[in-house]
Amino acid sequence: MHGSGTGSDGRAAGGTAGRGRGEAPGVDPEFLALERELAVFLRRARAQSGEMAREVHPELEPAAYGLFVRLDEVGPQRATELAGYFGVGKATMSRQLRALEVLGLVVRDPDPADGRASLVRLTEEGRDRFRHVRDARRERYVRKLVDWDRGEVAELARLLHHFNVRAEG
């Protein structure tokens, strides 16, 4: 990571000399750089999630991959919990889960804590398909980051986790 006060392009962080077009005076260049890099990252992530979802099943939409990740990580959850976690409406989550149910990749079981609610979980087929694709995705990350120090990878994961936790609230 860069600890010398320079950005990824080598320009001095915080200075005005390297300000690009469209950058308003008084706006921190660090936050402009963050916005720019996140925009690229998110666009690529959306495209890759679409590819990964289609590898799990050709009829899946990109958002489905994130649902698999969450359900595999934490286990059965209510649809409202999933909607809150991903920051989407209940109707959107319901539609996405219905599509996964139709394909036999998730099921709803009665919630033992509240008989009026249900818990969504991966089916065995859903879990197997997801884990196969997830393992292939991780291998791609390993190849792309082969020249990174393990500490840098851990720091990136830590910072992204911190950012995601802050984005929840």
Steps between C-alpha positions, in 0.01 A plus 500: 500500500614855456627656820703781345217750452468428130207362309503191283596721206803640686358851544521661840185429697321808624665746263322708239770482234386159379128575509327350199221645290162504664643498852342774705727721710477418869416134441751264657693325222510183713122475489493576128754223444296265719182575304679444169656169607177374656309584181740285295505225762120486528448494125741210465351323803148524354620350173687221680204427728285458191749255355526310827122484547460364147765237575291385799195489272453660154167660600630690804530876520821658639354579844448129565871439555505727805204312644690173466803651673289626791293182546808279481682716753229553764248225430123532484359850523168676470439680173466827693846449651646440155324808360638712784851363462510576128310828529218400264123505542299201618330472160835485320632237739180297471525500119866394510432221749200374301723463194752298704222283644361422155847381397528282810799690640337627821206391715297663773454319830272608786684722751498309831505833686192633318262269315373789284847554351731281294872458470670485160782251459705357217403158372772241467506563125515877553787467748694261275460719192589816693810353667633370170474849347627672818811282505571588136452871579743482791756337274467799265565737791806298599635523143429876475662573836787250480758779534330658802629440849251303714495795741382728218223257410395484866509880527285540189248251641503682836444841340222372274332337801525825695353690204215249461414513871486882481280479189242289690411784737 
